[in-house]
Amino acid sequence: MRVWMREIRHCKGWSQKKAAKESGLSPSFYADVERGFRNPSPQNAQAIASALGFDWTLFFTQKIREMSRKEA
């Protein structure tokens, strides 16, 4: 689970459906990314990060990936 991603979304007051819409992604794909079931392509990572307001490279940073695994 990408708790960090969920927390950013919650700070904006958005549902997963709203975040998916703002990212231009399907709600099911967005949910899978947030839960850590799928990894986004660089293009999708940029779309999500742009909508939520964080650096898209966080998806590909080793420290964040390790944190996500520990939280699961």
C-alpha positions as CSV (number, residue, x, y, z in Angstrom):
1,M,0.0,0.0,0.0
2,R,1.2,3.5,-0.8
3,V,0.1,5.2,2.4
4,W,2.0,8.3,1.4
5,M,-0.1,8.6,-1.7
6,R,-3.4,8.1,0.2
7,E,-2.4,10.7,2.7
8,I,-1.7,13.3,0.0
9,R,-5.1,12.5,-1.6
10,H,-6.8,12.8,1.8
11,C,-5.2,16.2,2.5
12,K,-6.8,17.4,-0.7
13,G,-10.2,16.0,0.5
14,W,-10.4,13.8,-2.6
15,S,-11.9,10.4,-3.0
16,Q,-10.0,7.8,-5.2
17,K,-12.6,8.4,-7.9
18,K,-11.9,12.2,-7.9
19,A,-8.1,11.6,-7.9
20,A,-8.5,9.2,-10.8
21,K,-10.6,11.6,-12.8
22,E,-8.2,14.5,-12.2
23,S,-5.3,12.2,-13.3
24,G,-7.2,11.0,-16.4
25,L,-7.1,7.4,-15.3
26,S,-9.7,4.8,-14.6
27,P,-10.8,4.6,-11.0
28,S,-9.8,0.9,-10.8
29,F,-6.3,1.5,-12.2
30,Y,-5.8,4.5,-9.8
31,A,-7.0,2.4,-6.9
32,D,-4.6,-0.4,-7.8
33,V,-1.7,2.0,-8.0
34,E,-2.6,3.5,-4.6
35,R,-2.9,0.1,-3.0
36,G,0.5,-1.0,-4.5
37,F,-1.0,-3.7,-6.7
38,R,0.2,-2.0,-9.9
39,N,3.1,0.3,-10.7
40,P,2.4,3.2,-13.0
41,S,4.2,3.9,-16.2
42,P,6.2,7.1,-16.2
43,Q,3.4,8.8,-18.1
44,N,0.7,7.7,-15.6
45,A,3.0,8.6,-12.7
46,Q,3.3,12.1,-14.1
47,A,-0.5,12.4,-14.4
48,I,-1.1,11.2,-10.9
49,A,1.6,13.4,-9.4
50,S,0.5,16.5,-11.4
51,A,-3.1,16.0,-10.1
52,L,-2.1,15.4,-6.5
53,G,0.8,17.9,-6.4
54,F,4.0,15.8,-5.8
55,D,7.1,14.9,-7.7
56,W,6.3,12.0,-10.0
57,T,9.7,10.4,-9.5
58,L,8.6,9.4,-6.0
59,F,7.1,6.3,-7.6
60,F,10.5,5.2,-8.7
61,T,12.5,6.2,-5.6
62,Q,13.9,3.2,-3.8
63,K,13.2,4.6,-0.3
64,I,9.5,5.1,-1.1
65,R,9.2,1.6,-2.6
66,E,10.7,0.1,0.5
67,M,8.4,2.1,2.7
68,S,5.4,0.9,0.7
69,R,6.4,-2.7,1.1
70,K,6.8,-2.4,4.9
71,E,3.3,-0.8,5.2
72,A,1.6,-3.6,3.3
